[in-house]
Amino acid sequence: MPPGKRLVSFLKDLRARAGSSQASRAVAAMLGLAGPLVVGAMTDHLQAGMAASLGGLVLGGEGKGETSGEQAPGLIYALAAGSAAMLTGAALTGHARAAAFGIPFLAAAAGLIGSISRPLARATTQYILYTIIAANLTAQGTQPLGVMLMFLQGACWTAALFLVLRPLFKVMGRSSHPAIPKNTVQLHKYTAKQRMRRWRKSLARLSGWQYVVRISSCLGAAAIFEWILPLHHGYWVSVTVVIVVQRNLQTAAARAFHRAAGTVLGVLLISLLLLASPPVWALLLIIAALAAARPILLETNYTAYAAVMTPLVILLLDFGQDPSWADVVDRLAATLAGCGLALTLGYLGWSRLAPPAHAPFQSKAAAAPQIVK
């Protein structure tokens, strides 16, 4: 089925589910990411549109919740993490040696801070990924602060869409969809002091450092790999590492293979598609469809999510460029190298070296499906 028909079919399905939070998130993610690209292409400011669309990419997986109060924290964390990443990554652009040493160090520091709480864990992982992406943007002559400001424009646009569309879709769905009662579980909220105490105690065990060591060693190995075997898309080794290597060893080990498979599949499919040199409007439709599917797949299928997330990043970074077979082979080789580093240095033997410690803040209720009110 042509991309245009697929997009129409997807939007019809969203309309049938107009009262659901997933529908509003999908539309917000789609408009938030594709909107700046459309404006950039129409005004002949494609680089600025690409930088702004990264705001939609960062915030596209957020916006969960039934009310603005529930949506806001995730959006704020993502906005802060993305802004810091744009500033840091843009400052490293063109400085290969500084990036090779700096990114593993920054990843280690971010990984350590992220172990304080779940929101920080997600935000710091976003920071690591988008720092690498920002360091490889082709916005020549643009100052780091300028890149961050362009990102902020796209991020604020996306956040506004999330906050406005959710109540709108909720009102639209009331007339045709009866309210479904939900079983909620009230979770105890821990203070910042309690979280810091738990974090300090975790640093006395290897399990408290495992993600820091895993992600920094993988990124350090990725930098060495790129130095030994230079690739045109060498940075994609690091991008793949961050996508595949997850913080929680208990659940991530099984998902790692799914993420690796999805990443390889996404790179292969989108690279072959780009070889056909589709027109700009077709690329924009594909980006819009992938962006809409991303927040839904994030919660349902890890392989499909990785297969969607990867093409989105490729399309944004290579938008307007004509790839060759050499580019396809080059990026696929970088992806396979990143998967290999992630699955070996990132997972092999770590479940025995750093067995998970008992989480003092994990209650019996937390193991069940929950909606925090």
KETORKE-651614 format. One record per residue: y, z, x of N, C-alpha, C, O in turn; residue in one letter. Coordinates in pm, whole numbers, plus 50000, padded with zeros to 5 digits. Layout:
! residues N
YZXYZXYZXYZXA;...
//
This chain:
! residues 373
498805000050085500005000050000501255000050089501315007850184M;502244991450060503474991050142504185004550141504075012150045P;504935007650251505625020650260506555023450143506655034850097P;507245012950093508165015049981507445019749856507915028849788G;506285013549824505525017549706504945031549722504865039149626K;504545034749846504035048249870505105058749844504825069149786R;506315055749888507415065149868507695066949719507895078149672L;507705055749643507945056549498506855064649430507135072949343V;505605062249471504485069649413504595084449442504325092849357S;505005087549566505145101649604506235108449523506075119849480F;507355101449503508465107149427508095109049280508535118649217L;507275100049224506815101749087505965114249073506045121548974K;505145116649175504315128649172505175141149179504885151149114D;506235140549259507155151949270507855154449138508085165849099L;508215143649068508895145148939507985152148838508445160148757R;506665148948844505735155248751505595170148778505185177848690A;505945174148900505855188248938507245194048960507445202449048R;508205189748879509625192748904509925207648907510895211748970A;509085215848840509375230048839508845237548958509105249448971G;508105231049047507475238149158508415239049276509295230649296S;508205249549356509035251249475508705240749579509585236749656S;507445236049583507075225749679507845212849654508235205949749Q;508075209449529508795197149497510225197649550510685188149612A;510915208749525512305209749572512365210049724513285204349783S;511395216549788511365216949935511125203149992511725199350093R;510235195449928509925182049976511135172949966511425165350059A;511845173449855513035165049837514145169249934514805160849994V;514335182349949515355187150042515045182950185515935178650258A;513775184050225513385180050361513575165050380514005160650486A;513255157250277513395142750286514865138650301515215130950391M;515725143750213517135140150219517825146050342518725139950399L;517395158050382518015164550497517765157050626518635156550713G;516575151250641516245144250764516685129650761517265124750858L;516415122750650516725108550644518215105750621518725095550664A;518905115050551520315112950520521185110150642521885100050643G;521175118750746522005116050863521655102950934522535096250989P;520355099250933519975086650996520555074750920521015065150981L;520535075450787521105064750706522605063350733523115052350752V;523295074650735524735074450762525005069150903525925061150923V;524195073551001524375068751138524155053851151524885046951222G;523125048651082522835034351088523925026151019524275015351066A;524475031250908525505024050834526845023950905527625014550891M;527135034450983528425035651051528355031751198529335033051271T;527175026751240526985022751380527155034451476527655032851587D;526735046351432526725058251518525315064151515525085075451472H;524375055951563522965059551551522605071951632521815080251586L;523175073351752522855085051835523305097951767522595108051769Q;524495097651708524975109451636524095112351516523805123951486A;523665101851446522775103751332521435109551373520865117751301G;520925105351489519655110851539519795125751570518925133651533M;520885129551637521095143651669521235151951543520695162951534A;521965146751444522135154051318520825154951241520565165151176A;520005144551247518735144651174517775155051230516875159551159S;517955158851356517125169651411517375182751337516485191351330L;518575184351282518825196051199517935196151077517425206551038G;517735184151017516805183050905515375185350947514585190850871G;515025181151068513655183051117513365197851139512285202551103L;514305205051199514095219251228513995227351099513125235951085V;514885224751004514905232650881513945227450775513755233850672L;513335215750800512495209550698511265217350660510745215750550G;510785225950750509605233950719509945247550664509055255850644G;511225250050637511665263250589511965262650440511435254150368E;512815271650394513235271450254512215276650157512245273150039G;511285285050203510285290650112510905301750029511785309050076K;510445303049905510935313649820511405308549686511685296649669G;511485317549591511885314049455513395315449433513935309449340E;514055323149517515495325349501516205322249632515585320949737T;517535321149623518315318549744518165329849844518155327449965S;518055342249794517875353649884516585353049961516515357450076G;515535347449900514255346049969514255334150063513565334250165E;515025323750029515075311950113515945313850237515645308450344Q;517005321450223518035322250327517525327150462517875321150564A;516695337950471516305342750603515625332250690515965330750807P;514655324950634513975314650712514925303750757514825298950870G;515845299750670516825289550706517755294350817518105286750907L;518155306950810519075312450911518385313351047518965309651149I;517155318251048516395318951173516245305151236516465303451356Y;515865295251154515675281651204516995275651254517025268651355A;518075278551183519385273451223519805279151359520295271951445L;519585292151377519945298551504519065293351618519565290251726A;517745292451593516835287751697517125273251735517145269851854A;517365264751635517655250751663518965248851737519045240551827G;519985256351699521275255151767521165259051914521685252252002S;520475270151940520275274552078519465264252156519745261652273A;518465258252091517635248152157518445235752192518305230152301A;519305231252099520115219452125521045221752244521215213052329M;521645233552247522575236652356521845237352490522305231752589L;520715244352492519955245852616519365232652660519485228752776T;518705225552567518055213052602519045202452649518785195452747G;520175201252579521175191352619521745194552757522085185452833A;521835207452791522315211252924521335207253033521735205253148A;520045206052998519015202253095518825187153105518115182453194L;519445179553015519295164953015519775159053147520875161953194T;518925150653207519275144353334519025152753456519285148253568G;518535164853438518235173853551516745176753551516295187253505H;515965167253604514505168053596513965180553663513075187153609A;514495183953780513965195553852514295208453779513455217353768R;515515209453729515895221453654515065222953528514675233953490A;514775211653462513965212153341512535216053373511915223653298A;511995210953482510605213953519510395228753543509355234253504A;511355235453605511245249853630511795258053513511285268753480F;512865252953452513545260753350512805261753218512805272353156G;512165250953174511505251153043510345261053039510255268652942I;509445261453139508395271853135508975286053137508445294953071P;510055288153212510685301453217511295304953082511125316053033F;512005295553021512605297952890511525300252785511685308552696L;510425292752796509315294452701508705308352714508335314452613A;508585313252837508035326652858508945337252797508475346352728A;510245335952821511195345652765511195345152613511205355552547A;511185332952556511175331552411509875336852352509885343352247A;508755334152419507475339052371507405354152369506805360052279G;508015360452467508035375052474508875380852361508455390452296L;510035375252336510905379952228510245377552092510375385752001I;509525366552080508895363151953507815372651910507455372851792G;507265380452001506195389751964506725402251894505945410951855S;508045403251877508615414851807508315414251659507995424551598I;508405402451598508185401251454507745387051421507885377951503S;507215385151299506785371851257507935361851246507785350551292R;509075365551186510185355951182510655351751320510965340051342P;510695361251414511095357851551510035349251618510355340451699L;508755351651587507695343651645507855328951606507735320051691A;508125326551480508325312751434509585306651493509585295151536R;510675314451495511945309251545511875306051694512405295751738A;511215314551773511145312151917510235300251949510485293152047T;509185298051869508365286151889509185273651860509065263651932T;510005274051756510895262851728511865260651843512155249251881Q;512365271551898513295270452011512645263152128513265254452189Y;511415266752161510715260452274510555245452249510875237252335I;510045241952131509775227852100511045219552102511075208852162L;512095224452038513305216152025514165216352151515015207652168Y;513955226152237514595225452369514055213652448514815206352512T;512735211852443512105200452512512595187352452512925177952525I;512635186652319513095174352253514555171452286514905160052317I;515405181652280516835179652309517065175452452518005167952481A;516235180252544516385176652685516075161852710516405156452815A;515445155352612515065141352628515745132152528515315120852507N;516805137052465517615128352380518345118152465518675120652581L;518595106552407519265095852483520745094952448521345084252462T;521325106052404522765106052370523585107052498524085117752533A;523715095952567524405095752696525895098452679526525093652584Q;526425106052771527845108952770528265119652671529455122652658G;527305125452601527615135952503527435149652567526405152252629T;528415158252552528335171652607527365180252526527175177852407Q;526745190452591525805199052518526385205052391525705205852289P;527665209252396528285214852278528405204352168528255207552050L;528665191752206528745181052108527405178552040527355176351919G;526305178852118524965177152062524675188351963524135185951855V;525045200752000524795212151911525595210951782525095214251674M;526835206251792527665204851673527115194151579527135195751457L;526625183051637526015172751553524755178051485524505175251368M;523975185751561522795192051503523185201351388522545201351283F;524225209251410524665218751308525065211851178524815217051070L;525695200251190526075192851069524845189250987524825191150865Q;523805184051054522585180550983521855192650931521275192250822G;521865203651008521185215850966521855222150845521185226450752A;523185222650846523915228350732523725219850607523615225250497C;523705206750624523445197750511522065200550451521905201050329W;521055202250538519695204850491519605218450424518965219850319T;520225228550483520195241950423520835241850285520335248350192A;521945234550272522605233750141521695227050038521675231149922A;520955216950080520025210349989518945219949941518615220249822L;518395227750032517365237449995517905247349892517245250149792F;519095252649919519655263049832520105257649696520095264949597L;520485244849690520965239149564519815233349481519785235049359V;518885226649546517835219649472516805229049410516265226049303L;516535240449475515515249349421515865254249280515035252849190R;517055260049256517375264049118517475252249022517165253648904P;517915240549073518015228748988516625224348940516435221648821L;515675223749031514305219948994513685230448903512885227248815F;514045242848925513495253648842513955252048698513175253948605K;515245248648678515775246548544515135234348480514795234548361V;514955223648557514355211448505512915213748461512445207448366M;512225222648529510815224848498510565234448385509445234948334G;511555242048342511345252148240511005246048104510205251648028R;511605234548073511405228847940510005223647919509505223747807S;509345218948027508035212848012506915220848074505745217848049S;507235230948154506205238648221506375253348186507405259148220H;505385259448120505505273648088505465282048213504835278548313P;506155293148206506195302148321504805307848346504125311948252A;504385308248470503075313348508503275327048573503945328148675I;502685337348515502845350448575502185351048712501115345248732P;502815357948802502295358648939501965373048974502675382448938K;500845374449045500455387549094501175390049226500935382949324N;502005399649228502775402449348502305415249413501835424549346T;502435415549543502065427349620503295431949696503865424349775V;503695443849674504875449149741504495453549882503655462349899Q;505105447549982504825451050120505865460850172507045460050140L;505385470050253506285479750311507125472850419506605465350501H;508415475550418509305469650518509535479650630509935491050607K;509265475050751509405483750867510775482050930511365471250928Y;511265492750985512595492651045512555485751181511495483851241T;513745482151227513835475951359513335485351468512725480851565A;513585498251451513125508051549511605508451556511025509351664K;510945507851439509485507851436508915495251499507915495751571Q;509545484051473509075471451532509235471451683508355466751755R;510345476651731510565477251876509565486651943509085483952053M;509255497751875508265507051931506905500351941506205501652041R;506525493151835505235486051836505225475351945504215473452013R;506355468251962506445457752062506285463452203505565457852286W;506955474552230506845480652364505415485152392504935483752505R;504745490552291503355494752311502445482652338501515483552418K;502735471352272501895459452293502005454052434501075447652484S;503145456452500503335451352636502495458852739502405454552854L;501875469752699500995477152789499585471052793498745475252872A;499325461052706498025454552700498185439652729499235433852705R;497125433552781497145419152809497335411152682497935400452684L;496825416152570496965409152443498425407452405498785398052334S;499285416552450500705415452421501405404752504502515400552471G;500755400252611501335390252700500615376752691501035367052755W;499535376052612498685364252617499435351352583499255341252650Q;500275351452479500985339252443501995335352550502175323552581Y;502655345252606503635342552712502975335452830503485325452880V;501825340652872501115334752986500555321052949500625311653029V;499995319952829499375307252788500395296052779500185285252835R;501515298452708502475287552687503215283952815503465272252841I;503575294052895504295291053020503405284053122503855275153193S;502115288153130501205281653224500925267353182500835258453267S;500785264953052500555251353003501765242353030501605230953073C;502965247553006504165239653030504405237553180504885226953222L;504065247653261504155245953406503195235253455503545227053539G;501965235353401500975225153437501425211453389501175201353455A;502095210953273502605198153222503655192453316503695180353341A;504525201153370505545196653465504895191453594505325181353649A;503855198453641503135194053762502445180653737502455171753822I;501835179453617501165166853582502145155253583501835144553635F;503325157453527504335146753523504835143353663505175131853690E;504875153253751505315150753888504265142853966504605133754042W;502985146353946501905139454017501695125453962501515115854037I;501715124253828501475111453762502635108353668502545110953548L;503715102853721504905100253638504585090853523503955080453540P;505035094653406504885086453286506255084353224507145092853234L;506415072853158507695070153092507955080452982509105084152956H;506885084952917506985095152813506345108152861505615114652786H;506615111952984506005123853041506335136552966505505145652959G;507535137352909507915149352835507005151652714506925162752663Y;506325140852668505455142252552504245151052581503625156452489W;503905152652708502845162152744503265176152701502475183552641V;504505179852731505015193052695505155194652544504845205252489S;505625184152475505745184652329504375187152266504255195452176V;503365180052313502015181852261501495195852285500865201852198T;501765201252402501345214852435501895224852335501165233452285V;503195223952305503825233552215503285232152072503145242152001V;502985219852029502425217651896501025223551884500685229351781I;500215222151989498815226251982498625241052011497835247751943V;499335246452110499155260452149499885269452049501105268952038V;499125277551976499675286751878499575301151927498795304252017Q;500355309751867500475323451915499225331851886498705338551975R;498745331551763497665340351721496315334551760495905324351704N;495625340751853494335335751900493255336551793492345328351791L;493335346351705492315348251604492195336151513491085331651483Q;493325330851469493315319651375493585306251442493235295751389T;494215306551558494685294051618493585286351689493655274151696A;492575293151742491545286251819490865275351737490685264151784A;490495278651613489845268651528490815257551489490435245951480A;492075261251467493065251251426493525242451542494055231551519R;493315246951665493795239451781493185225551785493885215751814A;491895224451757491245211451759491775202451648491915190351666F;492075208451533492645200751423494035195651458494385184151430H;494835204451519496185200351559496125189651667496905180051664R;495205191151762495055181251869494645167751811495195157351847A;493655168051720493195155551658494315149051577494505136951583A;495045157151501496145151751422497245145951509497825135651475G;497535152451621498575147651712498205134151771499015124951774T;496955132951818496485120251875496515109251770496955098151796V;496025112651649496005102751541497425098351505497675086451485L;498345107851496499725104551462500375095551565501065085951529G;500155098551693500715090251800500165076151795500905066451808V;498855075051775498225061851773498725053451656499075041851674L;498745059351537499135051851418500595047451422500905035851393L;501485056651458502905053151456503245043551569504125035151553I;502545044551683502795035251793502375021151755503085011551785S;501225019951689500775006751645501715001151539501984989151536L;502215009851452503165005351350504455000151413504984989851373L;504945007451513506205003351577506054990251654507034983051673L;504834987051697504624974351767504904962551675505244951651722L;504764964551545505044953851449506534951651429506934942351357A;507364960051490508834959151480509314958351336509954948551297S;509004968651255509474968551117510994969451110511614974751202P;511604964451003513064965350990513524979750977512734988750947P;514814981750999515364995350996515135002150862514805013950857V;515314994550752515155000750620513725005550599513505015750533W;512744998350654511355002550641511095015350721510385024250675A;511685016250840511545028350920512165040350848511605051350849L;513305038150785513965049050713513105053750595513035065750568L;512455044450526511565048150416510365056050467509935065750404L;509825051850580508685058950638509095073050679508365082650653I;510255074350744510745087450784510935096450663510575108250665I;511515090850556511755098650434510445103550374510335115150334A;509435094750367508145098550310507455109250394506915118850340A;507475107650526506845117550615507565130950607506925141550605L;508895130450600509655142950592509365150350463509305162650462A;509185142950353508875149350225507485155450225507275166050166A;506535148950292505155154050294505005166050387504115174350366A;505855167050487505685177250590505645191550538504705198650573R;506605196350457506555210350413505335213550328504895225050324P;504775203550258503585205850177502355206950267501525215950249I;502235197650363501075197650452501065209650545499995213950589L;502245215050575502345226650662501515238250609500995246250688L;501375239350477500655250550417499245246950370498525255550320E;498855234150386497565229950329496595224150430495395227150423T;497065215750524496145208550611496765207050750497755199950767N;496185213850849496765214050983496635200451053497535196351126Y;495505193551030495335180451092496365170651038497025163551114T;496515170450905497475161350843498905165050882499745156350902A;499185178250893500525182450931500885177351071501965171951092Y;499955179051165500215174051301500345158951303501145153451379A;499545152051218499615137451211500915132651149501285121051167A;501615141251076502915137851017504055142151109505005134651130V;503955154251163505015159651249505215150851373506345148251414M;504115146451433504195138551555504925125251535505825122151612T;504565117351433505325104951410506805107251380507645099151418P;507115118151312508515121051283509325122551412510405116951425L;508785130251505509495132251632509615119051707510665115951762V;508525111151710508555098251780509585088951717510355082451787I;509585088251584510515079251516511965083151542512835074551557L;512235096251547513605100751572514035097751715515155093151737L;513165100451811513535098451951513575083751990514345079852079L;512755075451925512675061251961513315052151857513105040051858D;514095058051765514675050051657515595039351714516475042151795F;515355026951671516185015851718515685009351845516284999651892G;514585014251903514025008552024512805000051990512135002551890Q;512504990252074511344981452054510264985252156510404982152274D;509194991952111508154996152204507254984452243507214974152176P;506524986252352505564976352400504184982752405504034994752381S;503174974652437501834980152452501804990552564501065000352557W;502604988252667502654998052777503165011552727502695022052771A;504135011252635504655023752578503585030852496503475043152500D;502785023152420501715028952339500695036052429500325047552404V;500245028952533499265034752625499855046852696499175057052714V;501115045752736501785056552808501875069252723501545080152769D;502315067752597502455079352511501095085252472500945097352461R;500125076552450498785081452416498185089152533497525099352513L;498395084252655497905091352773498575104952786497915114852820A;499885105552760500595118252766500095127852659499985139852683A;499775122552541499265131052433497905136752469497665148652449T;497025128452520495695133152559495785143452671495035153252673L;496705141252764496895150952873497385164252818496915174852859A;498345163752725498855175952664497785183352587497695195652594G;496955176052512495855182452439494865188752534494375199852509C;494565181852644493635187352743494145200252804493395209952817G;495425200452841496015212652899496035223952796495745235452829L;496385220652672496475230852568495115237052537495005249252522A;494085228852528492765233852491492075241252604491215249752579L;492435238252729491825245152844492645257452884492195268752867T;493835255152937494665266452980495145274952862495355287052876L;495295268652747495845275852632494825283552551495195293052481G;493535279752558492555286352472491265290452542490705300852511Y;490805282552636489495284752697489405298552763490105301452860L;488535306952709488295320252765489275330952725489055342752756G;490345327452656491375337352623490925347452518491395358852517W;490015343452429489545352952328488795364552390488725375352332S;488205362452511487515373352581488465380952673488355393152689R;489395373552733490325380252824491285389452751491595400352799L;491745385152634492735392952559492305394252415492885387852327A;491275402452387490855404352248491975410352167492725418752218P;492115406352039493225411351957493155426351937492095431951909P;494295432651954494355447051931494605449851784495075441051711A;494305461851740494555465551601496055465751575496815472051649H;496475458851471497905458351437498255470351352497795471151238A;499065479551401499365491751327500115489451198500105498251112P;500775478151182501565475751062500815466950961501395462750861F;499535464150987498765455650896498095464350791497245472650824Q;498455462550667497855470250560496775462350491496635450250513S;495975469050406494945462150332495565451750239494995441050217K;496705455050184497365445650093497785432950163497835422350102A;498085434150292498585422450364497525411950383497845400350410A;496255415750368495185406150386495025397150265494375386750273A;495605401050152495475393250030496675384050012497725386450072A;496525373349931497675364649902498815372849844498585381349758P;500015370449890501115379349853502415371749837502625361149896Q;503265377349757504645372449741505545384449757505515393549675I;506335384549861507185396049889508435395149802509165385249806V;508655405149726509845405649638510935413949700512015415449641K;
//
